[in-house]
């Protein structure tokens, strides 16, 4: 019987224990925690995790709360967008159009990543001028 390759990477510490799917999931979480992220203040790739949910920049010293595994979660990104748009003065109609465009772009990127399926053109119903805009 041929000798198999050795385990490498962050999951090597688990050896042959716990099963392959558990090791892969653990390795994915450990990689997220150990990598350096960009600082929201100085933009350097120096943000490291201090403890669960506490992240600190090693260059400028900025400390902030984030997710347990990543400093910026999808929920925090969505909240920041909402706050930014409300400060900029976007209306509810603008927000709906922006969300619809984001959904269309997301579908296009998913279709582009899938190499087997051809990229389908996604169209929307009408041109958006229903006459029922909120003011």
Secondary structure per residue as TSV (DSSP state, phi and psi in degrees):
chain	resnum	aa	ss	phi	psi
A	1	X	-	360.0	134.5
A	2	X	-	-73.2	149.9
A	3	X	-	-76.1	134.8
A	4	X	-	-86.5	164.1
A	5	X	-	-72.6	153.3
A	6	X	-	-82.7	156.2
A	7	X	-	-71.9	138.3
A	8	X	-	-133.0	164.8
A	9	X	S	91.2	-163.4
A	10	X	G	-71.8	-21.3
A	11	X	G	-84.0	-0.5
A	12	X	G	-63.2	-26.9
A	13	X	G	-65.0	-19.9
A	14	X	G	-88.2	-14.7
A	15	X	T	62.1	-133.2
A	16	X	T	-95.9	10.3
A	17	X	-	-88.0	159.5
A	18	X	S	77.4	-10.8
A	19	X	-	92.5	152.9
A	20	X	H	-70.0	-38.9
A	21	X	H	-69.3	-37.0
A	22	X	H	-67.8	-41.3
A	23	X	H	-63.1	-41.5
A	24	X	H	-64.2	-42.7
A	25	X	H	-65.0	-41.5
A	26	X	H	-65.5	-41.1
A	27	X	H	-63.4	-39.3
A	28	X	H	-62.8	-43.6
A	29	X	H	-66.2	-41.1
A	30	X	H	-66.7	-39.3
A	31	X	H	-62.9	-39.4
A	32	X	H	-62.6	-40.2
A	33	X	H	-71.6	-40.6
A	34	X	H	-80.0	-21.4
A	35	X	S	-75.7	160.6
A	36	X	-	-96.2	136.5
A	37	X	B	-109.2	167.3
A	38	X	-	-83.4	142.1
A	39	X	-	-76.7	135.7
A	40	X	T	-71.7	-14.8
A	41	X	T	-96.9	-56.1
A	42	X	T	-100.7	-6.4
A	43	X	-	66.6	11.3
A	44	X	-	-84.3	153.9
A	45	X	S	-83.0	65.5
A	46	X	-	-129.5	11.2
A	47	X	E	-82.8	124.5
A	48	X	E	-124.8	158.1
A	49	X	E	-80.8	128.6
A	50	X	E	-87.3	-51.5
A	51	X	E	-152.3	-172.9
A	52	X	T	-61.1	111.1
A	53	X	T	85.5	-3.1
A	54	X	E	-110.8	122.9
A	55	X	E	-123.4	143.0
A	56	X	E	-139.0	142.6
A	57	X	E	-87.0	131.7
A	58	X	T	-85.6	-6.5
A	59	X	T	-94.5	-56.3
A	60	X	T	-99.0	-9.6
A	61	X	-	83.0	5.9
A	62	X	-	-67.4	126.0
A	63	X	E	-114.8	135.7
A	64	X	E	-150.0	162.5
A	65	X	E	-91.1	142.5
A	66	X	-	-149.1	-155.7
A	67	X	-	-77.4	169.6
A	68	X	S	-70.9	-40.8
A	69	X	S	-99.3	-29.3
A	70	X	-	-134.5	147.4
A	71	X	S	-70.2	-28.9
A	72	X	S	-122.5	114.3
A	73	X	-	-96.5	169.9
A	74	X	H	-63.1	-36.8
A	75	X	H	-65.9	-40.7
A	76	X	H	-69.1	-35.9
A	77	X	H	-64.1	-42.2
A	78	X	H	-64.7	-42.1
A	79	X	H	-63.3	-41.8
A	80	X	H	-63.8	-38.5
A	81	X	H	-64.1	-43.2
A	82	X	H	-62.9	-44.3
A	83	X	H	-63.8	-44.8
A	84	X	H	-62.0	-42.6
A	85	X	H	-69.1	-35.6
A	86	X	H	-69.3	-33.6
A	87	X	H	-69.8	-39.1
A	88	X	H	-73.5	-17.6
A	89	X	T	91.0	31.2
A	90	X	-	-74.2	139.7
A	91	X	-	-84.8	172.9
A	92	X	H	-64.0	-36.2
A	93	X	H	-66.2	-42.1
A	94	X	H	-60.5	-42.1
A	95	X	H	-64.0	-38.9
A	96	X	H	-65.6	-42.0
A	97	X	H	-65.4	-42.3
A	98	X	H	-62.6	-43.4
A	99	X	H	-64.4	-39.9
A	100	X	H	-65.2	-42.9
A	101	X	H	-64.3	-38.7
A	102	X	H	-64.7	-39.1
A	103	X	H	-65.2	-40.4
A	104	X	H	-64.8	-44.4
A	105	X	H	-61.8	-39.9
A	106	X	H	-61.9	-45.3
A	107	X	H	-62.5	-37.9
A	108	X	H	-66.8	-39.9
A	109	X	H	-67.8	-37.6
A	110	X	H	-63.8	-42.9
A	111	X	H	-66.7	-35.4
A	112	X	H	-70.1	-33.0
A	113	X	H	-71.2	-30.3
A	114	X	-	-78.7	109.4
A	115	X	S	-76.9	-25.6
A	116	X	S	-76.1	-37.6
A	117	X	S	-89.9	139.7
A	118	X	-	-71.0	152.7
A	119	X	-	-73.1	119.5
A	120	X	-	-93.7	142.2
A	121	X	-	-81.2	123.1
A	122	X	-	-97.8	123.6
A	123	X	-	-117.0	159.8
A	124	X	-	-109.1	159.5
A	125	X	S	-76.8	125.9
A	126	X	S	71.9	-174.0
A	127	X	-	-109.8	3.5
A	128	X	S	93.5	-3.3
A	129	X	-	-100.6	76.2
A	130	X	-	-83.5	-19.6
A	131	X	S	86.4	4.9
A	132	X	-	-114.1	45.9
A	133	X	-	-80.7	143.6
A	134	X	-	-84.4	143.8
A	135	X	-	-130.4	360.0
